[in-house]
């Protein structure tokens, strides 16, 4: 067998005076070249796998099988309660936990005084579905968090309890959490979340990019990006003079009014930071990022924080995971359906987000990125006695979903 795979093959001959020179090709050359290529590919894959493992927060979830079953049940309920014709008072369905630690499915409604869906009358939510507890939670409708100056000014005047306000002026050194948005979004403001690099199979000096929401870095009225899609710092809606610091290179267009069979998963965009612009990979009051949390490892109840353009530094807890939710967008007057998101409840007595905080990076207590804030309810936080009403909340894309779909890595 070895002789068969290491044969030599005649190529050609030529005369050299009285001698005939014979030239052969040896199979061993092919096998050596193939082995080198295989070793190189294996090294690339191993390097990427090991790097990705180092950048992920160690898993602390020991009941993934149970969670997988709960998520399946949640999707069945979403297909019932959030479909056209049923959508109304019910606007979100997610996975939460009871006080005893059991998983439950949370059904979110706008107002307890209204019927659950058009024509429901006095119909109430069952206590369980397929053995899983169902919990009714009152929660105002969510909207995308880009803002006009008037909206922001009104909210800023109410931030007396917030020790650190956001950064809305010109920053010579770009950091995460400051004001920035697409130049075509006249009068609008958003947040530059953090820094990232685009994935590549080859080793080379990677260019620094900025991460935020599509509705912050892109003009969603256009299907494609063009040379006018520049990123301004601060945002075009700020009173301070702004200047371009980068250009949009990729984003996910949002789908509006498409329904539960064609959901959105991320509201993400990436812009190239121009080389002359100084930057520092930190977020005010938070610091630098060590890595990220995989979607299936995000824990209900864990502490998280963010720094946004309007409210600055705020803290909260993960209230719901795998959240399916309808999100309104004031700029278009339409709603977009998102699947498998994160819901963040504010720490009392603060609100967690306000208009202009879109694009903020959600970070855990150990410097791992958890999500990308894109929506929420911007009013004051409040809870009733039974804890089944939340306000001032934020909604985030799981960061691992953002990284995978945009094919980027966070700068660590």
Secondary structure, 3 states (H helix, E strand, C coil): CHHHHCCEEEEEEEEECCEEEEEEEEHHHHHHHHHHHHHHHHHHHHHHHHHHHHHECCCCCCCHHHHHHHHHHHHHHHHHHCCCCCCCCEEEEEEEECCCCCEEEEEEECCCCCCCCCCCCCCCCCCEECCEEEEEEEECCEEECCEEHHHHHHHHCCCCCCCCCCECCCCCCEEECEECEECCCCCEECEECEEEEECCCCCCCCCCEEEECHHHHCCCCCCCCCCCCEEEECCCCCCCCCEEEEEEEEECCCCCCCCCCCCECCCCEEEEECCCCCEEEEECCCECCCEECCHHHCCCCCEEEEEECCCEEEEEEEEEEEEEEEEEECCCCEEEEEEEEEEEEECCCCCCCCCCCCCCEEEECCCEEEEEEEEECCCCCCCCCCCCEECCCEEEEEHHHHHHHHCEEECC
